C-alpha cells in the first residue's frame, strides 16, 4: 500500500463520515451503533467492502421517504446487523479457527 492509497482511503473515509453526519439524528445514532457493533463482530472485509456505504445509502433513502429508522430495520439493531453479515467471514470465526486448529496453543 503506497502513500497515494493511504491518502485516497482517508479521503473516501472523510466523505463517508460527512454523509453520515448529513443523516437525521435518529438515523445517525442507529448508524453509529451499527458501526460500533460491526467493528466488534463484523466481517473481515468491513473497511474495504461496500457494507457501511450501503447502509448509509439505505438510511438516506429511508429518511428521504419520511420513514423512521426503526421502521426500516426493526427494533433489534444487532439482529439486523447479523442478518447483513450472515454470509461473511467474521473476525470471531477467524479467531475460533485459529484456536481450534491442532498444534496451536
Secondary structure, 3 states (H helix, E strand, C coil): CCHHHHHHHHHHHHHHHHHHHCCCHHHHHHHHHHHHHHHHHCECCCCCCCHHHHHHHHHHHHHHCCCCHHHHHCCCHHHHHHHHCCCCCEHHHHHHHHHHCCCCC
